[in-house]
Amino acid sequence: MAIIFVLAGEAGDRFLLFRTGSPGPIISSQKVVSEENVVIDVVEKVSPSVVTVGIKKTITQPRIQFFDPFGFFGDSQLGPSQSKKIEQDIASGFVISADGLIVTNKHVVSDTQATYRVVTADDKTHDVTKIYRDPANDLAILKIEASGLKPVEMGNSEKIKVGQMAIAIGTALGEFRHTVTTGVVSGLGRGITAGSPFEGFAEKLDNVIQTDAAINPGNSGGPLLNSSGQVIGVNTAVSSEGQNIGFAIPINVVKEAIDNFNNTGQFSRPYLGVKYRVIDQKTAILNDVPQGSYVQEVVAGSPAEKAGIKAGDIITDPKDISKAVSSHKVGDKMDIKIWRDGENKTLSVQLSEAK
């Protein structure tokens, strides 16, 4: 009967398998892989593609009022106003093209009065020459004048499973560049409000990835990675109500936005032009109206106004109007069923580009 001997060392060593009576090994040069090896390999692979985003801005501090008790200068005086220059690291990003396209969060670069810079992995600083902001998602593409950068490899967020390894790299707290944290994918399909403590800006996002890999302020815009070193999400927010709860935008959303950008040179998103709130079943029964999206406001000149949608209408179909609009392209026509004054109507809307 054949006997198999295993000669193995520490994690990461190589080992051989022998069978008695065999002239040589039946398996050779197989590496013993540990979680530590995986993380190290991913960090070495992706770190050259991770960047730090900084802001440069001049602010004017208000004039200080003081009281003159002796009356030499009147009852009170205003001190001189002062200008203060702010220059600091605020977030992260990652390279998607060798010639200087960087992905980050839109809320990171929301201040149109400021200028931004990017620090690459080799500690070179580059001014951001152009910013393309996505109106539908918390995403932005920055352009810097550079060449020979290393783009990341993007994964497939449709294949993400709860419990799989997650690795985050970014500039934690806007100070500690290339900080690495690890954890797992804790949940999928979450809804959150994302923002930046540096920008004071927030927006609601749906269908994001939840992870317990520590996502700190300053990690925004950096990559969330799988064990193969592929980007599966863009880190975008950290929960203020619990520890070790971070969120990331699925990379498939990013890939779609990048494809859109590559085809048009901008982020082109369909736009309806209504402000609404959802009427649930209980509210509908109490008010004797159908369930749907109650139109609170219609934007002047929008596709909704041109189609005849009015404030007070209830959109009964599609059920999820936001999701339905985002599934179309600019220029597409879609039928919208509304309830108005006890009557049902169907209106045809031609979606235009979001501004």
C-alpha positions as CSV (number, residue, x, y, z in Angstrom):
1,M,0.0,0.0,0.0
2,A,1.3,3.4,-0.9
3,I,2.2,5.8,1.9
4,I,2.4,9.6,1.4
5,F,4.8,11.7,3.3
6,V,4.4,15.5,3.7
7,L,7.4,17.7,4.3
8,A,6.2,21.2,5.2
9,G,7.7,24.2,6.9
10,E,6.4,27.6,8.0
11,A,3.6,29.4,6.1
12,G,5.0,30.6,2.8
13,D,7.7,27.7,2.5
14,R,7.6,25.2,-0.3
15,F,7.0,21.5,0.2
16,L,7.2,18.2,-1.7
17,L,4.9,15.1,-1.6
18,F,6.5,11.7,-2.1
19,R,5.0,8.2,-2.6
20,T,6.9,5.1,-1.5
21,G,8.4,3.4,-4.5
22,S,8.0,6.5,-6.6
23,P,11.2,7.9,-8.4
24,G,10.3,11.5,-7.5
25,P,7.8,13.9,-6.1
26,I,4.2,13.8,-7.3
27,I,3.6,17.5,-6.5
28,S,6.4,20.1,-6.5
29,S,6.9,23.7,-5.6
30,Q,3.5,24.3,-4.1
31,K,3.3,27.4,-1.9
32,V,1.6,27.4,1.5
33,V,-0.6,30.4,1.4
34,S,-1.7,32.3,4.5
35,E,-3.9,35.3,5.0
36,E,-0.8,37.3,5.8
37,N,0.8,36.5,2.5
38,V,-2.4,37.5,0.7
39,V,-2.6,40.9,2.3
40,I,1.1,41.6,1.7
41,D,0.8,40.6,-2.0
42,V,-2.3,42.8,-2.5
43,V,-0.7,45.8,-0.9
44,E,2.5,45.4,-2.9
45,K,0.4,45.1,-6.1
46,V,-2.0,47.9,-5.6
47,S,-0.2,50.5,-3.5
48,P,1.6,52.1,-6.5
49,S,-1.9,52.9,-7.9
50,V,-3.2,54.6,-4.8
51,V,-3.0,58.4,-4.5
52,T,-3.6,61.1,-1.9
53,V,-6.0,64.0,-2.8
54,G,-5.2,67.4,-1.3
55,I,-7.0,70.7,-1.3
56,K,-5.7,74.3,-1.6
57,K,-7.9,77.2,-0.8
58,T,-7.8,80.7,0.6
59,I,-10.5,81.7,3.1
60,T,-11.3,85.1,4.5
61,Q,-11.8,85.1,8.3
62,P,-14.5,87.6,9.5
63,R,-13.5,90.9,11.0
64,I,-13.5,90.9,14.8
65,Q,-15.5,93.5,16.6
66,F,-14.0,95.0,19.8
67,F,-15.1,97.6,22.3
68,D,-13.1,100.8,23.0
69,P,-13.9,101.8,26.7
70,F,-12.1,105.1,26.4
71,G,-13.9,106.3,23.3
72,F,-10.8,107.2,21.4
73,F,-12.1,105.4,18.3
74,G,-15.8,105.6,18.9
75,D,-17.9,103.0,20.8
76,S,-16.6,100.0,18.9
77,Q,-14.3,99.1,16.2
78,L,-13.9,96.2,13.6
79,G,-10.5,94.6,13.4
80,P,-9.0,93.9,10.0
81,S,-10.2,90.9,8.1
82,Q,-7.6,88.2,7.5
83,S,-7.0,85.8,4.7
84,K,-5.9,82.3,5.6
85,K,-4.5,79.7,3.2
86,I,-5.5,76.1,3.7
87,E,-3.5,73.3,2.1
88,Q,-4.0,69.8,3.4
89,D,-4.5,66.2,2.4
90,I,-8.2,65.3,2.6
91,A,-8.8,62.0,0.9
92,S,-7.7,59.2,-1.4
93,G,-8.0,58.0,-5.0
94,F,-6.7,55.5,-7.4
95,V,-5.2,55.5,-10.9
96,I,-7.4,54.2,-13.8
97,S,-5.1,55.2,-16.7
98,A,-1.4,55.5,-17.2
99,D,-1.8,59.1,-18.5
100,G,-3.3,60.5,-15.3
101,L,-7.0,59.8,-14.8
102,I,-7.8,59.3,-11.1
103,V,-11.0,58.1,-9.5
104,T,-12.2,59.6,-6.2
105,N,-15.5,60.6,-4.5
106,K,-17.4,63.6,-5.7
107,H,-17.9,64.9,-2.2
108,V,-14.1,65.1,-1.9
109,V,-13.9,67.7,-4.7
110,S,-17.3,69.3,-4.2
111,D,-15.8,72.8,-3.6
112,T,-15.7,74.5,-7.0
113,Q,-13.9,77.5,-5.5
114,A,-10.9,75.4,-4.3
115,T,-8.0,73.9,-6.3
116,Y,-6.9,70.3,-5.8
117,R,-3.7,68.3,-6.0
118,V,-2.8,64.7,-6.2
119,V,0.2,63.0,-4.5
120,T,1.2,59.8,-6.3
121,A,2.9,56.8,-4.6
122,D,6.4,58.1,-5.5
123,D,5.6,61.3,-3.5
124,K,5.3,63.5,-6.5
125,T,2.7,66.3,-6.4
126,H,0.6,67.0,-9.4
127,D,-2.0,69.8,-9.8
128,V,-5.5,68.6,-10.8
129,T,-6.1,70.2,-14.2
130,K,-9.7,69.0,-14.7
131,I,-12.4,67.6,-12.6
132,Y,-15.4,65.6,-14.0
133,R,-18.1,65.1,-11.4
134,D,-20.8,62.4,-11.7
135,P,-24.2,64.0,-11.0
136,A,-25.8,60.6,-10.2
137,N,-23.2,59.0,-8.0
138,D,-20.7,60.1,-5.4
139,L,-17.9,59.8,-8.0
140,A,-15.4,62.1,-9.7
141,I,-12.6,61.7,-12.2
142,L,-9.5,63.9,-11.8
143,K,-7.1,64.6,-14.5
144,I,-3.4,65.3,-13.8
145,E,-0.5,65.8,-16.2
146,A,1.5,62.5,-15.7
147,S,2.6,59.5,-17.6
148,G,3.6,55.9,-16.8
149,L,1.2,55.6,-13.9
150,K,0.0,52.1,-12.9
151,P,-3.7,51.6,-13.3
152,V,-5.6,49.3,-10.9
153,E,-7.3,46.1,-11.9
154,M,-11.1,46.3,-11.5
155,G,-13.1,43.3,-10.3
156,N,-16.8,42.4,-10.6
157,S,-19.0,43.6,-7.7
158,E,-21.8,41.3,-8.8
159,K,-19.7,38.4,-7.6
160,I,-19.1,39.8,-4.1
161,K,-20.1,37.5,-1.3
162,V,-20.8,38.5,2.4
163,G,-17.9,37.2,4.4
164,Q,-15.2,37.5,1.8
165,M,-11.9,39.3,2.5
166,A,-11.9,43.1,2.1
167,I,-8.7,45.2,2.1
168,A,-8.8,49.1,2.2
169,I,-5.9,51.4,1.3
170,G,-6.0,55.2,1.7
171,T,-4.9,58.3,3.5
172,A,-6.4,57.8,6.9
173,L,-7.6,60.9,8.8
174,G,-6.1,63.0,5.9
175,E,-2.7,62.5,7.4
176,F,-1.4,58.9,7.3
177,R,-0.8,58.0,3.6
178,H,-1.1,54.4,2.4
179,T,-2.7,53.1,5.5
180,V,-3.9,49.5,5.1
181,T,-6.8,48.0,6.9
182,T,-8.4,44.5,6.5
183,G,-11.7,42.9,7.3
184,V,-14.6,41.2,5.5
185,V,-17.6,42.3,3.4
186,S,-20.2,42.6,6.1
187,G,-23.3,43.4,4.0
188,L,-24.6,44.3,0.6
189,G,-27.3,46.6,-0.8
190,R,-27.1,49.1,2.1
191,G,-28.4,52.7,1.9
192,I,-26.3,55.5,3.5
193,T,-25.6,59.2,3.6
194,A,-22.0,59.9,2.5
195,G,-20.0,63.0,3.1
196,S,-16.7,64.6,4.1
197,P,-15.8,66.3,7.4
198,F,-13.5,68.5,5.4
199,E,-16.1,69.6,2.9
200,G,-19.3,69.6,5.0
201,F,-21.1,67.9,2.1
202,A,-23.4,64.9,2.2
203,E,-25.6,62.9,-0.2
204,K,-27.7,59.7,-0.1
205,L,-26.4,56.6,-1.8
206,D,-28.1,53.3,-2.3
207,N,-26.9,49.7,-2.8
208,V,-23.4,50.2,-1.3
209,I,-21.1,47.6,0.2
210,Q,-20.7,47.4,3.9
211,T,-17.3,46.3,5.4
212,D,-15.7,46.0,8.8
213,A,-12.3,47.0,7.3
214,A,-11.7,50.3,9.1
215,I,-12.7,53.2,6.8
216,N,-11.6,56.4,8.4
217,P,-12.2,60.0,7.2
218,G,-9.5,60.5,4.6
219,N,-10.0,57.0,3.2
220,S,-12.8,58.4,0.9
221,G,-12.1,57.7,-2.7
222,G,-9.6,55.0,-2.1
223,P,-10.0,51.4,-3.2
224,L,-11.7,48.5,-1.5
225,L,-10.0,45.3,-2.7
226,N,-10.5,41.6,-2.8
227,S,-7.9,38.9,-2.1
228,S,-6.8,39.0,-5.7
229,G,-5.9,42.7,-5.6
230,Q,-8.9,43.7,-7.7
231,V,-10.9,46.8,-6.8
232,I,-14.4,45.8,-5.8
233,G,-15.5,49.2,-4.5
234,V,-14.7,52.9,-3.8
235,N,-14.5,53.7,-0.1
236,T,-17.0,56.5,0.5
237,A,-18.2,56.8,4.1
238,V,-17.8,55.7,7.7
239,S,-20.6,55.2,10.1
240,S,-20.7,57.8,12.9
241,E,-22.9,55.6,15.0
242,G,-20.8,52.4,15.2
243,Q,-17.3,51.2,15.1
244,N,-15.8,49.2,12.2
245,I,-18.7,50.0,9.9
246,G,-17.5,51.4,6.5
247,F,-19.1,51.7,3.1
248,A,-18.0,51.5,-0.5
249,I,-19.6,52.2,-3.9
250,P,-19.7,48.9,-5.9
251,I,-17.0,48.9,-8.7
252,N,-19.5,48.0,-11.4
253,V,-21.2,51.4,-10.8
254,V,-17.8,52.9,-11.3
255,K,-17.0,50.9,-14.5
256,E,-20.3,52.0,-16.0
257,A,-19.6,55.6,-15.2
258,I,-16.0,55.3,-16.7
259,D,-17.4,53.7,-19.8
260,N,-19.9,56.6,-20.1
261,F,-17.0,59.1,-19.6
262,N,-14.8,57.4,-22.1
263,N,-17.5,57.5,-24.7
264,T,-18.7,61.1,-24.2
265,G,-15.8,62.9,-22.4
266,Q,-18.1,63.6,-19.5
267,F,-20.6,62.0,-17.2
268,S,-23.8,61.9,-19.1
269,R,-26.8,60.9,-17.0
270,P,-30.6,60.8,-17.7
271,Y,-32.6,63.4,-15.9
272,L,-36.4,63.7,-15.1
273,G,-36.6,66.8,-13.0
274,V,-39.0,66.0,-10.1
275,K,-38.8,66.2,-6.3
276,Y,-40.9,63.6,-4.7
277,R,-41.6,61.5,-1.6
278,V,-42.8,57.9,-1.5
279,I,-46.4,57.3,-0.3
280,D,-46.5,54.0,1.5
281,Q,-49.5,51.7,1.8
282,K,-50.6,53.1,5.2
283,T,-50.4,56.7,4.0
284,A,-52.2,55.8,0.8
285,I,-55.1,54.1,2.7
286,L,-55.5,57.0,5.2
287,N,-55.6,59.6,2.4
288,D,-57.6,57.4,-0.1
289,V,-54.9,57.8,-2.8
290,P,-52.8,55.2,-4.6
291,Q,-49.3,54.2,-3.5
292,G,-46.5,55.8,-5.5
293,S,-44.2,58.8,-5.7
294,Y,-45.9,62.0,-4.7
295,V,-44.5,64.9,-6.8
296,Q,-43.7,67.8,-4.5
297,E,-41.9,70.0,-7.1
298,V,-41.3,70.0,-10.9
299,V,-38.1,71.7,-12.1
300,A,-38.8,74.4,-14.6
301,G,-37.7,73.5,-18.2
302,S,-37.2,69.8,-17.2
303,P,-38.3,66.8,-19.1
304,A,-41.0,66.2,-16.5
305,E,-42.5,69.7,-17.0
306,K,-42.4,69.3,-20.8
307,A,-44.2,66.0,-20.5
308,G,-47.0,67.6,-18.4
309,I,-46.2,66.3,-15.0
310,K,-47.3,68.6,-12.2
311,A,-46.8,69.1,-8.5
312,G,-49.4,67.1,-6.7
313,D,-49.4,64.2,-9.2
314,I,-48.7,60.7,-7.9
315,I,-46.5,58.6,-10.1
316,T,-47.9,55.0,-9.9
317,D,-45.6,53.4,-12.5
318,P,-42.8,52.8,-12.5
319,K,-42.8,52.0,-8.8
320,D,-39.2,53.0,-8.2
321,I,-38.9,56.1,-10.4
322,S,-35.3,56.9,-9.5
323,K,-34.2,53.4,-10.4
324,A,-36.2,53.4,-13.6
325,V,-34.7,56.7,-14.8
326,S,-31.2,55.6,-14.0
327,S,-31.7,52.5,-16.1
328,H,-32.3,54.6,-19.2
329,K,-29.9,56.6,-21.4
330,V,-30.0,60.3,-22.2
331,G,-32.6,60.8,-25.0
332,D,-34.6,57.7,-24.2
333,K,-38.4,58.0,-24.0
334,M,-40.3,56.3,-21.1
335,D,-44.0,56.1,-20.2
336,I,-44.9,57.3,-16.8
337,K,-48.3,56.6,-15.3
338,I,-49.7,59.2,-13.0
339,W,-52.8,59.7,-10.8
340,R,-54.3,63.1,-10.8
341,D,-57.6,64.2,-9.3
342,G,-59.0,60.7,-9.3
343,E,-57.9,59.9,-12.8
344,N,-55.1,57.8,-14.2
345,K,-53.0,59.2,-17.1
346,T,-50.0,58.0,-19.1
347,L,-47.4,60.6,-20.1
348,S,-44.5,60.1,-22.4
349,V,-41.2,61.7,-21.2
350,Q,-38.0,62.1,-23.2
351,L,-35.1,62.1,-20.7
352,S,-32.4,64.8,-21.1
353,E,-29.0,65.1,-19.7
354,A,-28.5,66.0,-16.0
355,K,-26.8,69.3,-15.5
